[in-house]
Amino acid sequence: MKVSATQTGPVRATLNGCGAMPFRVDMEWGGQPCSLHVIDVMEFDTDGKVRSMKAYWSEVNVIARGAE
């Protein structure tokens, strides 16, 4: 199974070390080609290293490819 990820919008950043990034994962779900739309939110320490990361998505964000 081939899986790929593509950034779908600009990275959003704050001045206090947080950022968010929208992206899409193309894959097969239940044997059908589909796309999963995700938003990652990250916090960075003073050295610029990731302190925490949360990915926001659910099954309602899975769309059959061709239906987008």
Residue, then its C-alpha position, 0 to 999 in steps of 0.5 A: m500500500k502506497v501512502s503519501a503526505t502533502q502539505t495543503g496550506p501554509v504553516r501558521a506560527t506564533l511568537n510564543g513557540c507554537g505552530a500549526m500545519p494542514f496536510r493530507v494523507d493519501m492512502e487506501w482505507g478499506g481497500q478504497p483510495c482516499s484522503l485523510h485531512v489532518i491539522d498538526v499543532m506543535e509547541f517548540d522549546t527555546d532551542g526550536k525542538v518539538r516539545s509537543m505535537k497533536a494531530y487533529w483528525s477523525e473518520v469524518n476527515v476521510i474522503a474517498r478520492g475523486a469525491e473531493 
